[in-house]
Amino acid sequence: MPELGKYTKELKKLIEDSGHILLICHINPDGDAIGAMLALRRWIISRGKEARMISPNALQKFLLWMNDVDQIVDFHHNTGEGTRLINEADLIIMVDFNTTSRMGKAEPLVTASAAKKVMIDHHPDPATFADIVISDVSRSSTSELVYFLVNGMEGSEFNDSEFITAVYVGIITDTGNFEHGYYTGDTMRTVGHLLDMGVDKEKVYNHVFCNFSPDRIRLKGFSLHSRMVVHPELHTAYIWLTREDLEKFNHVKGDTEGFANVLLTMNGIVLSVLFVERSGFVKMSLRSKGSFNANELSRKCFNGGGHRNAAGGEMKGTIHEVVSHFENTLPSFSRELKEAAEEMLG
């Protein structure tokens, strides 16, 4: 766990000395990326400074209720405005990613910018592409890290309703409301503080986890009934969805969120994967339990990465080609999968 005191002083000075501050999150932003960005901006504007925000592409529907999301510029659909903000910035703060490729089409503009750059993230193996790299893999989420950074810069608890709500959204989405992911006693104590300060947990939960369409529920049922494969001897289960499957159920962005986690509720399963076919490539979401390193599998096989128990990746080809590649690769991890399963059973 890094000493945050050094970083809070540096970050606070950079913010105070900057005239055009820009915050940017990763492509296909999740609740943690948006929560961390909104939370940090909330503190910055409380100091009398302005900060603009960019997302490399559109937000998922379940995040649109959050305060100030309408201030986030969708770079993909508003490239001109996004380019202007990047070119004007003298400080760019990047949240919830550890490699420049996660900025999508905004990457070349940001990397070429002469602005000071700060990276705030909780993923392992951060690249050193920023002037200040604030990386803490011991945190459940980048939002939790932002919580401690802001309180350090504030010198006390920053008790602002929009700030604490944004932090809470980031924590519960990256942990699946504490069903998966990495979190510690510090995380739970942080959540306790947020609740004491007035976070409306029922409102947040309903917006984040109870906001699905009938089509999404039907797609989930179809996935489990018709597209689930289980390899009990390898302690693995996966779901594969074609482009036609998605179209049949009127898929919209975010509809498959959490599908991979469901498979981990099966007895003896320590690795779950969701394969979703796109145009010319397949996206993978990998989840694991215990000691099995989903991040390592993703990096070796799918040009991906992430955390030990939650990773992602993608691979060119059809859904059948990619699944076949996975099937052929999986036995090489049989020892690690068996050990993880044995550990989980005690």
C-alpha angles and dihedrals in degrees: 000000000000123000102256096193092081092050096046091057093048094044094046092052092048091051093047092049096046127093100188114037121184127189120199131182133194129283115276090020119214129203093278095052093049094039093052093046095047092045094051092045090051091059093044093055090046086064091057094259128121123230128185125207136216131190115192089228142355124315123243115258095245090066099051094091093066119110115262096008086125086067092063113102114222101221094197094056098030104036095154095057092041092051091050092052092049092048092049096047121107092180124037118188115194117200134197101003136085105199131053094234088073089074093071115202091354091066101091093047094049095045091048093049118110090215121118109262132212126186119202113184147134102210121112125255100025118199115235099237099125134071089237121028114194104185125164117168090181090075123091091226144353087256090062089050091050089051091059094041093051093047088050092052091044092049090226141031109314097221104193120139097221092046096052092044092053091049091048092051090052094050098046095045095050091049098038088241087312095309095114143354128063122308136148141195087276089059092052092046088052090051089049090055091048091052091047089053091055111268108168096228095180093053092048093045092051093049095046105035105020101048103095130132123233088249091057092051090049091048090053092050091048091048093054095042102040109015105041121110122188127197103185093177089059094038089235137125131178144180124216124197127187126211087252090055090054093048091049090060096040091247118206128186112290097021094117094048110131097012092117092053092059091065092059089067089073116102112261097008115128100161128049129175133189116204115196120183119225131173105303097342144052127233120215131202113194126194128178142176131227120346099346108117109222089174092062093049091049094049094048098044111022109029087248141114145177133134130340093261101026125043142145140204146158138222135192117247140058123311090255093051093049095045089049090052089051092048090052093047100043098076090062087068095048095111094052092045092050092048092050091049092050091050091050091053092050 
